[in-house]
Amino acid sequence: EKVLAMKKRASDALEAARKARDELTRKTRPEDMRSVDDFMGALTSLRGQRGQLVSLREIRYVDLPRVDALEKATIADQEKVSAACVVFLSSADALLPVSQKLDEIDLAIGKVDKTVDARPLGEELDRVGAGLTVLSEVVGGLEVDDPVQRARILENIGDVFAKQNRVRAVLEARRRELAAVEGRATFGAQLKLL
């Protein structure tokens, strides 16, 4: 009875992974991608799907040939999106939306007046950073015919990374500043209670 339950769980997990992969395949068609955010999101999602498939191998009684087939299909999707991404990143203004998003976050930092309000900005910076990391790994790992093109793409990604790091430093400084003010206010309020 336990074996049957374990086989059922393995079958259900495999079916859920197949459905997730099918949905991801529909959402990550290179011909539908129009922005660097689309590519960053697709590549990050495909990487996550591959991780889920790898962890699926650890489930007892899972159908390993089916897992292999799903993983191969996911790798093929990832390679298609990666190749289209390199072509997209070859355009001079491909990373402009990411740079503009970082400018928006930088402006929003100045308007933050509580440490709790800084958290969403930090999460957005993390999302941008994860996407940039995936992009640099994709470009670094692909065979690009023109090494100058590859270097230019990596340099552009590096410039945006530098901007992201600068904005993160500004955010952390603002958080520390606000935490100090909030700490003094809390201490003053507690002192009044005594």
C-alpha positions as CSV (number, residue, x, y, z in Angstrom):
1,E,0.0,0.0,0.0
2,K,2.9,2.4,0.8
3,V,4.5,1.5,-2.5
4,L,1.3,2.3,-4.4
5,A,1.0,5.7,-2.6
6,M,4.7,6.5,-3.4
7,K,4.2,5.5,-7.0
8,K,1.0,7.7,-7.1
9,R,3.0,10.7,-5.7
10,A,5.8,10.2,-8.2
11,S,3.3,10.0,-11.0
12,D,1.4,13.1,-9.8
13,A,4.7,15.1,-9.4
14,L,5.8,14.1,-12.9
15,E,2.4,15.1,-14.4
16,A,2.6,18.5,-12.5
17,A,6.1,19.0,-13.9
18,R,4.9,18.2,-17.4
19,K,2.0,20.6,-17.2
20,A,4.4,23.3,-15.8
21,R,6.8,22.7,-18.6
22,D,4.1,22.9,-21.3
23,E,2.8,26.1,-19.8
24,L,6.3,27.5,-19.7
25,T,6.9,26.5,-23.3
26,R,3.9,28.5,-24.3
27,K,5.1,31.5,-22.3
28,T,8.7,31.5,-23.4
29,R,8.4,31.5,-27.2
30,P,11.3,33.6,-28.5
31,E,9.2,35.1,-31.3
32,D,6.8,36.6,-28.7
33,M,9.6,38.3,-26.7
34,R,9.9,42.0,-27.2
35,S,11.9,43.3,-24.2
36,V,14.9,42.4,-22.2
37,D,12.6,41.8,-19.2
38,D,10.8,39.2,-21.3
39,F,14.1,37.4,-22.0
40,M,15.3,37.7,-18.3
41,G,12.0,36.3,-17.1
42,A,11.9,33.5,-19.6
43,L,15.5,32.4,-18.9
44,T,15.1,32.6,-15.2
45,S,11.9,30.5,-15.4
46,L,13.5,27.9,-17.7
47,R,16.4,27.7,-15.3
48,G,14.0,27.1,-12.4
49,Q,12.1,24.5,-14.4
50,R,15.4,22.6,-15.0
51,G,16.1,22.7,-11.3
52,Q,12.7,21.3,-10.5
53,L,13.2,18.5,-13.0
54,V,16.6,17.7,-11.4
55,S,15.0,17.5,-8.0
56,L,12.2,15.3,-9.4
57,R,14.8,12.6,-10.0
58,E,15.1,12.2,-6.2
59,I,11.5,11.0,-5.9
60,R,11.3,7.2,-5.6
61,Y,9.5,5.4,-8.3
62,V,9.5,8.3,-10.7
63,D,9.7,7.5,-14.4
64,L,13.3,8.6,-15.1
65,P,13.0,8.3,-18.9
66,R,10.0,10.7,-18.9
67,V,12.0,13.1,-16.6
68,D,14.9,12.9,-19.1
69,A,12.6,13.7,-21.9
70,L,11.1,16.7,-20.1
71,E,14.6,17.9,-19.2
72,K,15.8,17.6,-22.8
73,A,12.8,19.5,-24.0
74,T,13.4,22.2,-21.4
75,I,17.1,22.5,-22.4
76,A,16.0,22.8,-26.1
77,D,13.6,25.6,-25.1
78,Q,16.4,27.3,-23.1
79,E,18.8,27.1,-26.0
80,K,16.3,28.7,-28.4
81,V,15.5,31.5,-26.0
82,S,19.2,32.0,-25.3
83,A,20.1,32.3,-29.0
84,A,17.2,34.8,-29.6
85,C,18.4,36.7,-26.5
86,V,21.9,37.2,-27.9
87,V,20.4,38.5,-31.1
88,F,18.2,40.8,-29.1
89,L,21.0,42.0,-26.9
90,S,23.1,42.9,-30.0
91,S,20.9,46.0,-30.5
92,A,22.4,49.1,-28.9
93,D,19.4,50.0,-26.7
94,A,18.4,46.5,-25.6
95,L,19.3,47.1,-21.9
96,L,17.8,50.6,-21.9
97,P,14.6,49.6,-20.1
98,V,16.6,47.9,-17.3
99,S,18.7,51.0,-16.9
100,Q,15.5,53.2,-16.8
101,K,14.0,50.8,-14.2
102,L,17.1,51.3,-12.1
103,D,16.8,55.1,-12.5
104,E,13.1,54.8,-11.3
105,I,14.2,52.8,-8.2
106,D,17.0,55.4,-7.5
107,L,14.4,58.2,-7.6
108,A,12.0,56.2,-5.4
109,I,14.7,55.7,-2.8
110,G,14.7,59.4,-2.1
111,K,11.0,59.3,-1.3
112,V,11.2,56.4,1.2
113,D,10.5,57.6,4.7
114,K,10.3,54.2,6.6
115,T,12.6,51.2,6.5
116,V,9.6,48.9,5.7
117,D,9.0,51.0,2.5
118,A,12.5,50.2,1.3
119,R,11.9,46.4,1.2
120,P,10.0,46.3,-2.1
121,L,12.7,48.4,-3.7
122,G,15.3,45.9,-2.5
123,E,13.2,43.0,-3.8
124,E,13.0,44.7,-7.2
125,L,16.8,45.3,-7.2
126,D,17.2,41.6,-6.5
127,R,14.9,40.6,-9.4
128,V,16.8,42.9,-11.8
129,G,20.1,41.4,-10.5
130,A,19.0,37.8,-10.9
131,G,17.9,38.6,-14.5
132,L,21.2,40.3,-15.3
133,T,23.1,37.3,-13.9
134,V,21.2,34.9,-16.1
135,L,21.8,37.2,-19.1
136,S,25.5,37.3,-18.5
137,E,25.7,33.6,-18.0
138,V,23.8,33.0,-21.2
139,V,26.0,35.3,-23.2
140,G,29.1,33.9,-21.6
141,G,28.1,30.3,-22.2
142,L,27.0,30.6,-25.8
143,E,29.1,30.4,-28.9
144,V,28.7,33.8,-30.4
145,D,30.2,34.0,-33.9
146,D,31.6,37.5,-33.4
147,P,33.8,37.8,-30.3
148,V,33.5,41.6,-30.5
149,Q,29.7,41.4,-30.4
150,R,29.9,39.1,-27.4
151,A,32.3,41.4,-25.6
152,R,30.1,44.4,-26.3
153,I,27.1,42.6,-24.9
154,L,28.9,41.6,-21.8
155,E,30.3,45.1,-21.4
156,N,26.7,46.5,-21.6
157,I,25.5,44.0,-19.0
158,G,28.5,44.9,-16.8
159,D,27.5,48.6,-17.1
160,V,24.0,47.9,-15.9
161,F,25.3,45.7,-13.1
162,A,27.5,48.6,-12.0
163,K,24.4,50.9,-12.0
164,Q,22.4,48.3,-10.0
165,N,25.2,48.0,-7.4
166,R,25.3,51.8,-7.1
167,V,21.6,52.0,-6.6
168,R,21.8,49.1,-4.1
169,A,24.4,51.1,-2.2
170,V,22.2,54.2,-2.1
171,L,19.3,52.0,-0.9
172,E,21.4,50.4,1.9
173,A,22.6,53.9,3.0
174,R,19.0,55.1,3.1
175,R,17.9,52.1,5.1
176,R,20.7,52.6,7.7
177,E,19.8,56.3,7.9
178,L,16.1,55.5,8.4
179,A,16.8,52.7,10.9
180,A,18.9,55.1,13.0
181,V,16.1,57.7,13.0
182,E,13.5,55.0,13.8
183,G,15.7,53.5,16.5
184,R,16.1,56.9,18.2
185,A,12.3,57.5,18.0
186,T,11.6,54.1,19.5
187,F,14.1,54.7,22.3
188,G,12.6,58.1,23.0
189,A,9.1,56.7,23.2
190,Q,10.3,53.9,25.6
191,L,12.1,56.4,27.7
192,K,8.9,58.4,28.1
193,L,7.1,55.3,29.3
194,L,9.6,55.0,32.2
